[in-house]
Amino acid sequence: MSEDWNTKYGTRRVRRDPPTLEEAIFAAVGITDDQNEQAEIAASLMGLPIETVTAEVKRANRLTARSTTRVIAGEQGAQRSVVVERRVIRKFGNDKRTGT
């Protein structure tokens, strides 16, 4: 399909932006846990050589692993892991409805 096409409402155009490297890595992390496969997926999405992407995938995995898991010393010196997840709450502008 071409970039422009005619409809009954006029000419329509689709803007196609390739994903950023961070977006490609985020998508690859959601698909698999293996770092090599993540690098291959992200490289294919971006059209970059796999060597360039591998370093970024390792850096991203290191940062996410460090920021989401905390080890807390419990009773009698035993360690337990606590996973902290950030939950995004969306607020909409039309929440203040009056009437029925």
ZITAJO-V959647 format. One line per field, one symbol per residue. ss: DSSP state (h for helix, s for strand, l for the rest). phi: phi as a letter, one per 40 degrees, with the letter a starting at -180 (. if undefined). burial: # if it has 9 or more other ideal C-beta (glycine too) atoms within 8 Angstrom, else .. Layout:
ss=???
phi=???
burial=???
This chain:
ss=lllssssllsssslllllllhhhhhhhhhhhlllhhhhhhhhhhhhlllhhhhhhhhhhhhhhhhhhhssssslhhhlssssslllllllllllllllll
phi=.ccbacbcchcbbbcbbccccccccccccccaccccccccccccccgbcccccdcccccccccccccbbbbbcccfgccbcbcbbcbcbcbbcbcccbhc
burial=...........#......#.#..##.###.....#.#######.##...#.###.###.##..#....#...............................
